[in-house]
Amino acid sequence: MAINITDHASKQIQNMMKEESDGAYLRFGVKGGGCSGLSYSLGFEYEINEELDTTKEINGIPVVLNNQDIPIIEGTTIDFKQNMMGGGFSIDNPNAIVSCGCGSSFRTKDKAGAPGDC
Protein backbone atom coordinates (compact mmCIF):
# COMPACT_ATOMS: atom_id res chain seq x y z
CA MET A 1 0.00 0.00 0.00
CA ALA A 2 1.14 3.49 -0.74
CA ILE A 3 0.78 4.87 2.80
CA ASN A 4 0.98 3.82 6.44
CA ILE A 5 -1.14 5.17 9.29
CA THR A 6 0.22 4.70 12.80
CA ASP A 7 -1.99 3.30 15.55
CA HIS A 8 -2.06 6.70 17.29
CA ALA A 9 -3.16 8.45 14.08
CA SER A 10 -5.69 5.69 13.35
CA LYS A 11 -7.37 6.21 16.72
CA GLN A 12 -7.55 9.97 16.14
CA ILE A 13 -8.97 9.55 12.63
CA GLN A 14 -11.52 6.98 13.80
CA ASN A 15 -12.69 9.38 16.53
CA MET A 16 -13.03 12.15 13.95
CA MET A 17 -14.91 9.84 11.58
CA LYS A 18 -17.56 9.23 14.25
CA GLU A 19 -18.63 12.84 13.69
CA GLU A 20 -18.89 12.35 9.91
CA SER A 21 -21.83 10.92 7.98
CA ASP A 22 -21.81 7.24 7.08
CA GLY A 23 -19.84 6.42 3.97
CA ALA A 24 -16.96 8.79 4.66
CA TYR A 25 -13.48 7.96 3.39
CA LEU A 26 -10.21 9.51 4.46
CA ARG A 27 -8.71 11.17 1.37
CA PHE A 28 -4.97 11.73 1.42
CA GLY A 29 -3.04 13.26 -1.44
CA VAL A 30 -1.08 16.21 -2.71
CA LYS A 31 -1.90 19.43 -4.48
CA GLY A 32 0.22 22.10 -6.12
CA GLY A 33 1.15 25.04 -3.96
CA GLY A 34 3.30 26.24 -1.14
CA CYS A 35 6.83 27.56 -1.28
CA SER A 36 8.31 24.14 -2.13
CA GLY A 37 5.83 23.28 -4.88
CA LEU A 38 3.51 20.64 -3.37
CA SER A 39 1.42 20.44 -0.22
CA TYR A 40 -0.50 17.62 1.43
CA SER A 41 -4.25 17.27 1.42
CA LEU A 42 -5.95 15.32 4.20
CA GLY A 43 -9.70 15.27 4.77
CA PHE A 44 -12.93 13.35 4.46
CA GLU A 45 -14.48 12.40 1.12
CA TYR A 46 -17.87 10.95 0.26
CA GLU A 47 -17.59 10.48 -3.49
CA ILE A 48 -15.01 8.38 -5.30
CA ASN A 49 -14.10 8.35 -8.97
CA GLU A 50 -13.36 4.69 -9.69
CA GLU A 51 -11.31 5.61 -12.78
CA LEU A 52 -9.07 8.09 -10.95
CA ASP A 53 -9.00 6.78 -7.37
CA THR A 54 -7.76 3.75 -5.45
CA THR A 55 -9.45 2.72 -2.21
CA LYS A 56 -7.96 0.61 0.56
CA GLU A 57 -8.68 -0.09 4.19
CA ILE A 58 -5.78 0.76 6.48
CA ASN A 59 -6.10 0.02 10.21
CA GLY A 60 -9.87 -0.12 9.86
CA ILE A 61 -10.02 3.23 8.04
CA PRO A 62 -11.41 3.43 4.50
CA VAL A 63 -8.81 5.44 2.57
CA VAL A 64 -9.02 6.91 -0.93
CA LEU A 65 -5.98 8.02 -2.94
CA ASN A 66 -5.82 9.67 -6.33
CA ASN A 67 -3.87 7.33 -8.63
CA GLN A 68 -1.66 10.21 -9.84
CA ASP A 69 -0.60 10.97 -6.25
CA ILE A 70 0.47 7.43 -5.38
CA PRO A 71 4.04 7.67 -6.78
CA ILE A 72 4.55 10.93 -4.83
CA ILE A 73 3.25 9.58 -1.51
CA GLU A 74 4.46 5.97 -1.77
CA GLY A 75 5.84 4.91 1.62
CA THR A 76 4.47 7.94 3.50
CA THR A 77 3.57 7.52 7.17
CA ILE A 78 0.81 9.57 8.78
CA ASP A 79 1.16 9.95 12.55
CA PHE A 80 -0.57 11.99 15.24
CA LYS A 81 1.59 13.72 17.82
CA GLN A 82 0.39 15.24 21.06
CA ASN A 83 2.40 17.79 23.02
CA MET A 84 1.83 20.53 25.61
CA MET A 85 0.61 22.91 22.90
CA GLY A 86 -1.95 20.46 21.51
CA GLY A 87 -1.84 17.81 18.85
CA GLY A 88 -1.71 17.42 15.14
CA PHE A 89 -1.00 15.09 12.29
CA SER A 90 2.55 14.71 11.04
CA ILE A 91 3.49 13.34 7.65
CA ASP A 92 6.78 11.58 6.95
CA ASN A 93 7.27 11.20 3.20
CA PRO A 94 10.48 9.42 2.17
CA ASN A 95 10.10 10.90 -1.34
CA ALA A 96 10.31 14.51 -0.13
CA ILE A 97 13.77 15.91 -0.86
CA VAL A 98 13.03 19.53 0.14
CA SER A 99 10.59 20.80 2.75
CA CYS A 100 9.40 24.33 3.33
CA GLY A 101 10.43 26.18 6.46
CA CYS A 102 6.78 26.39 7.47
CA GLY A 103 6.55 22.60 7.15
CA SER A 104 3.46 22.56 4.99
CA SER A 105 4.95 22.04 1.55
CA PHE A 106 7.57 19.82 -0.03
CA ARG A 107 9.27 18.84 -3.26
CA THR A 108 10.18 15.42 -4.66
CA LYS A 109 12.92 14.43 -7.08
CA ASP A 110 10.47 13.55 -9.85
CA LYS A 111 7.62 15.99 -9.06
CA ALA A 112 9.38 19.19 -8.07
CA GLY A 113 6.35 21.39 -8.74
CA ALA A 114 6.46 25.15 -9.06
CA PRO A 115 7.31 26.90 -5.79
CA GLY A 116 4.71 29.37 -4.61
CA ASP A 117 4.05 31.34 -1.46
CA CYS A 118 4.05 29.79 1.99
Short mmCIF file of the C-alpha atoms (twelve columns), coordinates in Angstrom:
data_MODEL
# 
_entry.id   MODEL 
# 
loop_
_atom_site.group_PDB 
_atom_site.id 
_atom_site.type_symbol 
_atom_site.label_atom_id 
_atom_site.label_alt_id 
_atom_site.label_comp_id 
_atom_site.label_asym_id 
_atom_site.label_seq_id 
_atom_site.Cartn_x 
_atom_site.Cartn_y 
_atom_site.Cartn_z 
_atom_site.pdbx_PDB_model_num 
ATOM 1   C CA . MET A 1   0.000   0.000  0.000   1 
ATOM 2   C CA . ALA A 2   1.141   3.493  -0.736  1 
ATOM 3   C CA . ILE A 3   0.783   4.872  2.803   1 
ATOM 4   C CA . ASN A 4   0.975   3.816  6.436   1 
ATOM 5   C CA . ILE A 5   -1.140  5.169  9.288   1 
ATOM 6   C CA . THR A 6   0.222   4.702  12.800  1 
ATOM 7   C CA . ASP A 7   -1.986  3.299  15.550  1 
ATOM 8   C CA . HIS A 8   -2.060  6.698  17.286  1 
ATOM 9   C CA . ALA A 9   -3.157  8.452  14.077  1 
ATOM 10  C CA . SER A 10  -5.688  5.693  13.349  1 
ATOM 11  C CA . LYS A 11  -7.372  6.210  16.717  1 
ATOM 12  C CA . GLN A 12  -7.549  9.966  16.136  1 
ATOM 13  C CA . ILE A 13  -8.967  9.548  12.628  1 
ATOM 14  C CA . GLN A 14  -11.524 6.980  13.804  1 
ATOM 15  C CA . ASN A 15  -12.688 9.382  16.534  1 
ATOM 16  C CA . MET A 16  -13.034 12.151 13.954  1 
ATOM 17  C CA . MET A 17  -14.914 9.843  11.581  1 
ATOM 18  C CA . LYS A 18  -17.565 9.234  14.251  1 
ATOM 19  C CA . GLU A 19  -18.634 12.844 13.691  1 
ATOM 20  C CA . GLU A 20  -18.894 12.351 9.911   1 
ATOM 21  C CA . SER A 21  -21.830 10.919 7.977   1 
ATOM 22  C CA . ASP A 22  -21.807 7.238  7.078   1 
ATOM 23  C CA . GLY A 23  -19.844 6.418  3.967   1 
ATOM 24  C CA . ALA A 24  -16.960 8.790  4.657   1 
ATOM 25  C CA . TYR A 25  -13.475 7.961  3.393   1 
ATOM 26  C CA . LEU A 26  -10.205 9.513  4.463   1 
ATOM 27  C CA . ARG A 27  -8.714  11.169 1.375   1 
ATOM 28  C CA . PHE A 28  -4.970  11.730 1.415   1 
ATOM 29  C CA . GLY A 29  -3.037  13.256 -1.440  1 
ATOM 30  C CA . VAL A 30  -1.082  16.208 -2.713  1 
ATOM 31  C CA . LYS A 31  -1.896  19.431 -4.478  1 
ATOM 32  C CA . GLY A 32  0.216   22.097 -6.123  1 
ATOM 33  C CA . GLY A 33  1.147   25.043 -3.956  1 
ATOM 34  C CA . GLY A 34  3.303   26.243 -1.137  1 
ATOM 35  C CA . CYS A 35  6.830   27.560 -1.283  1 
ATOM 36  C CA . SER A 36  8.306   24.145 -2.133  1 
ATOM 37  C CA . GLY A 37  5.829   23.283 -4.876  1 
ATOM 38  C CA . LEU A 38  3.514   20.636 -3.375  1 
ATOM 39  C CA . SER A 39  1.418   20.437 -0.224  1 
ATOM 40  C CA . TYR A 40  -0.500  17.623 1.430   1 
ATOM 41  C CA . SER A 41  -4.255  17.274 1.418   1 
ATOM 42  C CA . LEU A 42  -5.950  15.318 4.204   1 
ATOM 43  C CA . GLY A 43  -9.696  15.272 4.771   1 
ATOM 44  C CA . PHE A 44  -12.927 13.353 4.457   1 
ATOM 45  C CA . GLU A 45  -14.479 12.404 1.125   1 
ATOM 46  C CA . TYR A 46  -17.868 10.945 0.264   1 
ATOM 47  C CA . GLU A 47  -17.587 10.484 -3.494  1 
ATOM 48  C CA . ILE A 48  -15.007 8.383  -5.299  1 
ATOM 49  C CA . ASN A 49  -14.098 8.350  -8.971  1 
ATOM 50  C CA . GLU A 50  -13.357 4.685  -9.690  1 
ATOM 51  C CA . GLU A 51  -11.310 5.609  -12.777 1 
ATOM 52  C CA . LEU A 52  -9.066  8.088  -10.948 1 
ATOM 53  C CA . ASP A 53  -8.997  6.782  -7.367  1 
ATOM 54  C CA . THR A 54  -7.763  3.753  -5.451  1 
ATOM 55  C CA . THR A 55  -9.449  2.723  -2.213  1 
ATOM 56  C CA . LYS A 56  -7.957  0.606  0.560   1 
ATOM 57  C CA . GLU A 57  -8.683  -0.087 4.191   1 
ATOM 58  C CA . ILE A 58  -5.778  0.763  6.483   1 
ATOM 59  C CA . ASN A 59  -6.096  0.015  10.212  1 
ATOM 60  C CA . GLY A 60  -9.872  -0.122 9.859   1 
ATOM 61  C CA . ILE A 61  -10.025 3.230  8.035   1 
ATOM 62  C CA . PRO A 62  -11.410 3.434  4.498   1 
ATOM 63  C CA . VAL A 63  -8.810  5.441  2.575   1 
ATOM 64  C CA . VAL A 64  -9.021  6.910  -0.925  1 
ATOM 65  C CA . LEU A 65  -5.979  8.018  -2.939  1 
ATOM 66  C CA . ASN A 66  -5.816  9.671  -6.334  1 
ATOM 67  C CA . ASN A 67  -3.867  7.329  -8.630  1 
ATOM 68  C CA . GLN A 68  -1.661  10.211 -9.842  1 
ATOM 69  C CA . ASP A 69  -0.603  10.965 -6.250  1 
ATOM 70  C CA . ILE A 70  0.468   7.426  -5.382  1 
ATOM 71  C CA . PRO A 71  4.044   7.674  -6.780  1 
ATOM 72  C CA . ILE A 72  4.552   10.925 -4.834  1 
ATOM 73  C CA . ILE A 73  3.249   9.584  -1.506  1 
ATOM 74  C CA . GLU A 74  4.460   5.968  -1.769  1 
ATOM 75  C CA . GLY A 75  5.839   4.907  1.623   1 
ATOM 76  C CA . THR A 76  4.472   7.936  3.500   1 
ATOM 77  C CA . THR A 77  3.573   7.523  7.174   1 
ATOM 78  C CA . ILE A 78  0.808   9.570  8.781   1 
ATOM 79  C CA . ASP A 79  1.162   9.955  12.549  1 
ATOM 80  C CA . PHE A 80  -0.574  11.986 15.242  1 
ATOM 81  C CA . LYS A 81  1.594   13.715 17.821  1 
ATOM 82  C CA . GLN A 82  0.393   15.240 21.064  1 
ATOM 83  C CA . ASN A 83  2.403   17.790 23.020  1 
ATOM 84  C CA . MET A 84  1.833   20.526 25.612  1 
ATOM 85  C CA . MET A 85  0.609   22.908 22.902  1 
ATOM 86  C CA . GLY A 86  -1.952  20.457 21.505  1 
ATOM 87  C CA . GLY A 87  -1.838  17.814 18.849  1 
ATOM 88  C CA . GLY A 88  -1.707  17.417 15.135  1 
ATOM 89  C CA . PHE A 89  -0.999  15.085 12.287  1 
ATOM 90  C CA . SER A 90  2.548   14.714 11.036  1 
ATOM 91  C CA . ILE A 91  3.493   13.338 7.650   1 
ATOM 92  C CA . ASP A 92  6.781   11.578 6.949   1 
ATOM 93  C CA . ASN A 93  7.265   11.204 3.196   1 
ATOM 94  C CA . PRO A 94  10.481  9.417  2.168   1 
ATOM 95  C CA . ASN A 95  10.096  10.901 -1.339  1 
ATOM 96  C CA . ALA A 96  10.310  14.508 -0.131  1 
ATOM 97  C CA . ILE A 97  13.766  15.909 -0.860  1 
ATOM 98  C CA . VAL A 98  13.033  19.525 0.142   1 
ATOM 99  C CA . SER A 99  10.590  20.802 2.746   1 
ATOM 100 C CA . CYS A 100 9.402   24.331 3.325   1 
ATOM 101 C CA . GLY A 101 10.435  26.185 6.464   1 
ATOM 102 C CA . CYS A 102 6.779   26.395 7.474   1 
ATOM 103 C CA . GLY A 103 6.552   22.600 7.155   1 
ATOM 104 C CA . SER A 104 3.458   22.556 4.995   1 
ATOM 105 C CA . SER A 105 4.948   22.039 1.552   1 
ATOM 106 C CA . PHE A 106 7.570   19.823 -0.033  1 
ATOM 107 C CA . ARG A 107 9.265   18.841 -3.262  1 
ATOM 108 C CA . THR A 108 10.183  15.423 -4.656  1 
ATOM 109 C CA . LYS A 109 12.920  14.433 -7.080  1 
ATOM 110 C CA . ASP A 110 10.467  13.555 -9.848  1 
ATOM 111 C CA . LYS A 111 7.623   15.989 -9.058  1 
ATOM 112 C CA . ALA A 112 9.381   19.193 -8.067  1 
ATOM 113 C CA . GLY A 113 6.346   21.394 -8.741  1 
ATOM 114 C CA . ALA A 114 6.462   25.151 -9.057  1 
ATOM 115 C CA . PRO A 115 7.311   26.900 -5.795  1 
ATOM 116 C CA . GLY A 116 4.713   29.375 -4.613  1 
ATOM 117 C CA . ASP A 117 4.050   31.336 -1.459  1 
ATOM 118 C CA . CYS A 118 4.046   29.792 1.988   1 
# 
